[in-house]
Amino acid sequence: MVKDSRNVGRATPAILRSQSSKITKRDVAMASNIENIPRELLIEILSRIAESSLRNIHNAKLSCKDFHEAAEDTHVYRHMSLDDFPLVPWNPLSEKQHEFLTKCEECRNPEIMYRQGVLDYFTGKRPESALGHLQRALKANHIGAVYVTCIILLFSGDDELKASGVRLMANMKKSKCVRRKLKEHREKLKSMVRLMWVENPALRRRPVCCTRQDNHRRKRGWVDIDDEEDVQCEGCCADCEIRFLADSLPQW
């Protein structure tokens, strides 16, 4: 009977193993339930946890051996949250932190590719590689990558590319699902821009997308950036986003 208890303990969450009292039937049933979860389902559950909180996925990995092994899967790292890592670290990263970020990159985590694209473009150090990083994040349906791609196209200085950016931005606002997340990613980009030296010369030229002379000025003022009516004029929709970003950029 003691031997069985030890075997159960190997797959039982740490909170159960830490108890000094005897293992109950309920504990055995819980351990059995964990073992019976299909690995694919367990990986998917852990990926959702990793997406919401780095601390929570860390705690889950510590809870039992099965969780720890499943949490090392590529799919989990692909969804790993990086909110605990600053865009521009003020202090050198530890070896463990470097290893963690390297694995996220190897597993094609879209957030790490998105961050690199933002850094490459706005700092002006590698603007030509920015779209490549963002395109890889786009394949994983990263809304922020779509938004920054729009911004790059709008500020490209090329009329055809700017027109593509206008259409892409308008399509984003027409989608209810995307529009709900757009404000979050807009504010996120604004916060990211404030953490870096913005030196891309392309951002010094503020483009204008609406070709009407009055720019659809209304009696109540400029169109609201979050107003669904903005989509009626695709140019105004893009100009609102340009104005919002320009307010976050340094005054050259």
C-alpha positions as CSV (number, residue, x, y, z in Angstrom):
1,M,0.0,0.0,0.0
2,V,2.9,2.3,0.8
3,K,4.5,1.6,-2.6
4,D,1.3,2.6,-4.4
5,S,1.2,5.9,-2.4
6,R,4.6,6.8,-3.6
7,N,3.8,6.1,-7.2
8,V,0.7,8.3,-6.9
9,G,2.9,11.0,-5.3
10,R,5.1,11.3,-8.4
11,A,2.1,12.4,-10.5
12,T,0.3,14.3,-7.8
13,P,0.5,18.1,-7.5
14,A,3.0,19.3,-5.0
15,I,0.4,20.7,-2.7
16,L,-0.8,17.1,-2.1
17,R,2.7,15.7,-1.7
18,S,3.5,18.3,0.9
19,Q,0.7,17.1,3.2
20,S,2.0,15.0,6.1
21,S,-1.3,13.2,6.5
22,K,-2.1,9.9,4.6
23,I,-3.2,10.2,1.0
24,T,-6.9,9.9,0.8
25,K,-9.0,8.2,-1.9
26,R,-9.9,11.7,-3.2
27,D,-6.2,12.4,-3.7
28,V,-5.7,9.2,-5.6
29,A,-8.7,10.0,-7.8
30,M,-7.3,13.5,-8.5
31,A,-3.9,12.1,-9.5
32,S,-5.6,9.6,-11.7
33,N,-7.6,12.3,-13.4
34,I,-4.4,14.3,-14.2
35,E,-2.8,11.2,-15.7
36,N,-5.8,10.5,-17.8
37,I,-5.9,14.0,-19.4
38,P,-4.8,13.6,-23.1
39,R,-1.4,15.2,-23.6
40,E,-2.7,17.4,-26.5
41,L,-5.4,18.7,-24.2
42,L,-3.1,19.3,-21.3
43,I,-0.7,21.2,-23.6
44,E,-3.5,23.4,-24.9
45,I,-4.6,24.2,-21.3
46,L,-1.1,25.1,-20.3
47,S,-0.7,27.3,-23.4
48,R,-3.7,29.3,-22.4
49,I,-2.2,29.7,-18.9
50,A,1.1,30.7,-20.4
51,E,-0.6,33.3,-22.6
52,S,-2.2,35.0,-19.6
53,S,0.5,34.9,-17.0
54,L,4.2,33.9,-16.9
55,R,3.9,33.5,-13.1
56,N,1.0,31.2,-13.4
57,I,2.6,28.9,-15.9
58,H,5.7,28.8,-13.7
59,N,3.6,27.7,-10.8
60,A,1.9,25.1,-12.9
61,K,5.3,23.7,-13.9
62,L,6.2,23.3,-10.2
63,S,3.0,21.6,-9.3
64,C,3.7,18.2,-10.8
65,K,6.0,16.3,-13.2
66,D,3.3,15.9,-15.9
67,F,2.6,19.6,-15.9
68,H,6.4,20.4,-16.1
69,E,7.0,18.1,-19.0
70,A,3.9,19.3,-21.0
71,A,4.8,23.0,-20.3
72,E,8.1,22.5,-22.1
73,D,6.3,21.8,-25.4
74,T,6.9,24.1,-28.3
75,H,3.2,25.0,-28.5
76,V,3.3,26.4,-24.9
77,Y,6.4,28.5,-25.6
78,R,4.7,29.8,-28.7
79,H,2.0,31.3,-26.6
80,M,4.2,32.4,-23.7
81,S,3.5,35.9,-22.3
82,L,6.4,38.3,-22.3
83,D,4.7,41.0,-20.2
84,D,7.3,40.5,-17.4
85,F,10.1,41.3,-19.7
86,P,10.7,45.0,-20.6
87,L,11.0,45.9,-24.2
88,V,14.3,47.6,-23.5
89,P,15.9,46.1,-20.4
90,W,17.8,48.6,-18.2
91,N,19.8,45.8,-16.5
92,P,21.6,42.9,-18.2
93,L,19.5,39.7,-18.5
94,S,20.4,36.7,-16.5
95,E,21.5,33.5,-18.2
96,K,18.2,31.9,-17.4
97,Q,16.3,34.8,-18.9
98,H,18.4,34.7,-22.1
99,E,17.7,31.0,-22.4
100,F,14.0,31.5,-21.9
101,L,13.8,34.3,-24.6
102,T,15.9,32.2,-26.9
103,K,13.6,29.3,-26.6
104,C,10.6,31.6,-27.2
105,E,12.3,32.8,-30.4
106,E,13.1,29.3,-31.5
107,C,9.5,28.3,-31.0
108,R,8.4,31.2,-33.1
109,N,6.6,33.1,-30.3
110,P,4.7,35.9,-32.2
111,E,5.1,38.4,-29.3
112,I,8.9,38.2,-29.4
113,M,8.9,38.7,-33.2
114,Y,6.4,41.6,-32.9
115,R,8.7,43.3,-30.3
116,Q,11.7,42.9,-32.5
117,G,9.9,44.4,-35.5
118,V,8.8,47.4,-33.4
119,L,12.4,47.9,-32.2
120,D,13.9,47.5,-35.7
121,Y,11.6,50.0,-37.3
122,F,11.1,52.8,-34.7
123,T,14.8,52.9,-33.6
124,G,15.7,53.1,-37.3
125,K,18.5,50.6,-36.8
126,R,17.2,47.8,-39.0
127,P,14.0,49.1,-40.6
128,E,14.4,46.8,-43.6
129,S,14.1,43.7,-41.3
130,A,11.1,45.1,-39.3
131,L,8.4,43.9,-41.8
132,G,10.0,40.5,-41.9
133,H,9.6,40.0,-38.2
134,L,6.1,41.5,-38.3
135,Q,5.1,39.2,-41.2
136,R,6.1,36.1,-39.1
137,A,4.0,37.4,-36.2
138,L,1.1,38.1,-38.6
139,K,1.0,34.4,-39.5
140,A,0.2,33.7,-35.9
141,N,-2.7,36.3,-36.0
142,H,-0.9,38.8,-33.8
143,I,-3.2,41.9,-34.0
144,G,-0.5,44.2,-32.9
145,A,1.7,43.1,-35.8
146,V,-1.1,44.0,-38.2
147,Y,-1.5,47.4,-36.6
148,V,2.3,48.2,-36.8
149,T,2.4,47.0,-40.4
150,C,-0.3,49.5,-41.2
151,I,1.7,52.3,-39.6
152,I,4.9,51.3,-41.5
153,L,2.9,51.4,-44.8
154,L,1.4,54.7,-44.0
155,F,4.8,56.3,-43.2
156,S,6.5,54.6,-46.1
157,G,6.5,57.7,-48.4
158,D,5.3,55.6,-51.3
159,D,1.8,56.4,-52.5
160,E,0.9,52.7,-53.4
161,L,2.2,51.4,-50.1
162,K,0.4,54.2,-48.2
163,A,-2.9,53.3,-50.0
164,S,-2.4,49.6,-49.0
165,G,-1.9,50.8,-45.4
166,V,-5.1,52.9,-45.6
167,R,-7.1,49.9,-46.8
168,L,-5.6,47.5,-44.3
169,M,-6.4,49.9,-41.4
170,A,-10.0,50.4,-42.6
171,N,-10.5,46.6,-42.8
172,M,-9.2,46.2,-39.2
173,K,-11.8,48.7,-38.0
174,K,-14.6,47.0,-39.9
175,S,-14.0,43.7,-38.1
176,K,-15.7,43.8,-34.7
177,C,-13.5,41.1,-33.3
178,V,-10.3,43.0,-34.3
179,R,-11.7,46.4,-33.3
180,R,-12.2,45.3,-29.7
181,K,-8.5,44.6,-29.4
182,L,-7.3,47.6,-31.5
183,K,-7.4,50.1,-28.7
184,E,-5.4,47.8,-26.5
185,H,-2.6,47.3,-29.1
186,R,-2.7,51.1,-30.0
187,E,-2.0,52.0,-26.3
188,K,0.6,49.2,-26.1
189,L,2.5,50.6,-29.1
190,K,2.4,54.1,-27.5
191,S,3.9,52.7,-24.3
192,M,6.6,50.8,-26.2
193,V,7.6,53.9,-28.3
194,R,8.1,55.9,-25.1
195,L,10.7,53.3,-23.9
196,M,13.0,53.6,-26.9
197,W,15.0,56.2,-28.8
198,V,12.9,56.8,-31.9
199,E,15.3,57.8,-34.7
200,N,13.7,56.5,-37.9
201,P,13.7,59.5,-40.3
202,A,10.6,58.2,-42.1
203,L,8.6,59.1,-39.0
204,R,9.5,62.8,-39.3
205,R,7.2,63.2,-42.3
206,R,3.6,63.1,-41.3
207,P,1.5,61.7,-44.1
208,V,-2.0,62.8,-45.0
209,C,-4.4,60.1,-46.3
210,C,-7.7,61.9,-46.7
211,T,-7.7,63.8,-50.0
212,R,-10.8,65.9,-49.3
213,Q,-10.0,69.6,-48.7
214,D,-12.0,69.8,-45.5
215,N,-10.7,66.4,-44.3
216,H,-14.3,65.6,-43.2
217,R,-14.1,68.2,-40.4
218,R,-17.3,68.1,-38.4
219,K,-19.0,70.7,-36.3
220,R,-18.2,68.7,-33.2
221,G,-14.5,68.5,-34.1
222,W,-12.2,65.9,-35.6
223,V,-13.6,62.4,-35.9
224,D,-13.1,60.2,-32.8
225,I,-10.3,57.6,-33.2
226,D,-12.6,54.9,-31.8
227,D,-15.8,56.0,-33.6
228,E,-17.1,53.3,-35.9
229,E,-18.2,56.1,-38.3
230,D,-14.6,56.7,-39.1
231,V,-14.6,53.7,-41.4
232,Q,-16.9,55.6,-43.7
233,C,-13.8,57.5,-44.9
234,E,-10.8,55.2,-45.1
235,G,-8.5,58.2,-45.3
236,C,-9.9,59.8,-42.2
237,C,-9.6,56.4,-40.4
238,A,-5.8,56.3,-41.2
239,D,-5.3,60.0,-40.4
240,C,-6.7,59.5,-37.0
241,E,-4.2,56.7,-36.3
242,I,-1.3,58.8,-37.7
243,R,-2.3,61.7,-35.4
244,F,-2.5,59.5,-32.4
245,L,1.0,58.0,-33.1
246,A,2.5,61.4,-33.9
247,D,1.5,62.7,-30.5
248,S,3.6,59.9,-29.0
249,L,6.7,60.6,-31.1
250,P,9.5,63.0,-30.1
251,Q,9.2,66.6,-31.5
252,W,12.0,66.9,-34.0
